[in-house]
Amino acid sequence: MRKLRYLIFLFQLLQFDCLSQVYPGLDWELNEDFESDGWGMEDLENAYQFLIDSTAITGLVIVHKGKMIVDYGNISENSYIASCRKSVTAMLYGPHVASGNIKLDQSLANLNIDDFGVLSRTEKEATIEDVISARSGIFHKGSNKGDFLKYAPERGSVKHGSYWLYSNWDFNVAQYILEYKSGNSIFQEMEKTLAIPLQMQDWNMNLQRSGGDTTLSKFPAKHMVFSTRDMARIGLLMLNKGMWKDREVLNSNWVEEMLSTKTKHQEVNKNVPIFRNSNFNFGYGYMWWLWKNTNDERLENGYSALGAIGQSITVFPNIDLVIAYKTNPIYGRSTSMFKGLTLMKMLAKSLTMQKHKSQN
């Protein structure tokens, strides 16, 4: 039996060996010789020029093979990460789903969830899984702006699970459910589950806050505040399927489930006009955007947390790459989503795929 346990441990270790083996400690390790890893300096310079000329990004971190290769702006400054909070919330569900504390097939009726104007009996049949995949079919106004509710069909016209719409009501309810089931605030869950294990350098519980107009909906938005370099730690954890050094912070099955396609890019494009003919195609998982329909192997299997004004945590697993950037709103700056996505494409394409393959 002891020998069997040892063999299982060895097998797990070998599996883990396939992932990025370098992690930051109290600070990030810098790779000053990243050109030898296949980075094209001319392409990087073009991306840098685009960053300066076409975006208002205030902090950017590029992590390749677990080491920081480039940083720009103030990467230690804490600020609002907008809708990236939703992807982080999905991560926080992991331990509770694994323990059985949260059952994704549980209905809103079973949780006694209602809101102003009263949810119909049919709407209350929506499950937790419907909510965290933005497929609840409940087109109730959220307490905060920044969603695509204006594109919603008539309320009550679709069955839960059958229609995708990026709606803040769903996301705010997802945060409420997590707090209700855990007995902690979102921010306590964040500190316990991610900030402490990942040794976040700039995490500050006192900066986290609720927001929104609770006369529109009972469920406030729980906004998160991080630094760019701490956002990169979240991306590296996702890249390594929930492992951090020798610790399983998130169950790998949950990471895979979050990133499995719940909504195809064709439905996203159909339901939200801004994505049509944009040269970017995204599917949707559990509150993560999934890069789809790309003919570039470097971008395949990529996924992003995206936030208004210009915030992102993006992972391209095929090339062991994490990109985190933010645009701090206190400077009156804003970076459009498509400018940010263009920059990430340029950065990923700065890495020679063949060189990357030969060294892995």
Phi, psi and omega in degrees: 000318180297321179295320179298315179298322179296318180295321177297316179299319181296319179297316179297321180296319180294321176299315181296330180299335181287344182265174177299126185262355183256131179230151173288150171264239175290339176218167180282145172273133181266140172253103184272354179247039187291342178300327180289347177271007175105010180278129177275117186294323179295318178296319178296320179296322177295319178296320179297319179294322177296319177304315182288315189278330193241356179233168175243025183302136182254349178200133181216139178228132174244124181241123179235126182056036175083357179245145176285127178253331181215139167224154183216140176075203182266100186270354179259354183285126177278137174200170182302131181256009176052227188285358170300338178303330184291316178295320178295321177301318178301321178298319183292340175293332190311302182300328183282328174290318180297324182278348183087001179294324174248125177250117189294340180271003179288138184272162176295327177299317179296332180269000181059037180270127177215174180207177180303140182087350177066123174285143178287165178301319180295318179298322181289353175283347177303144183259170175302319179299319177301318183295313185282351175254009179061037180233031182290333185075011180257105186262058179270144179297134176277167180284346180228159180275179175102030176230194183245034183299333181296342179265005185290144170290178180301137181299136180086003185269348181233153179274145180304142180086349187260351188215130179265132170208129180285102189229127181295337176299313177303313187291322178291323176293323177301319178291321178299316181299318179298317179295317181298315184285327183274334186078007179239163170286160175306321186287325173295319177296321179297314181297313183291316188276324186238309189299313182288309180300325183272003180052048180302130187285330191239008182302133179218107182302326185291344180273344184286147186204159172265155179208175178110165180263103184278012167272345178269324179208147181289345190255109179286164172272131177263097186281146181245147182233120180223167168268163180297319183290334175281329172299323179295327176296320177298317178298319180293323175298316178296317179303321182267021172056038174095356179271140174225109187058241182256020185240136174274099180282317174235142177296133183299328178297323179291320178300315179296322180293318178302324187263003176279147188287114174263335178223126180284158183296332179298321180288321177301312181297323181290318187276337182233104187304331186296339180275343182292134178057031182263356185071010175230132179236125181233132164270184182219136177253229171268087177064020171240139175275134186246123180291125184226165171055044178246144178262011178254117184300332180294330183268343181300143181070008178287160179206155187218145159263130184233138181224152181300158178076339177122069179228142177198146163238115184234139181234130172244091186299328183298336180237017174057044189238135173236131176235126175235133175215160177211158175234108184286119184293344183292344179268004180071024181258157176209136177243122181294152180303318185287331173294317178297318179295322177298317178299316181296323176299315181298318180294316180297323182282355174283347182260124180288118184298317183297320178295319180298316181298320184292342183255008181241000000 
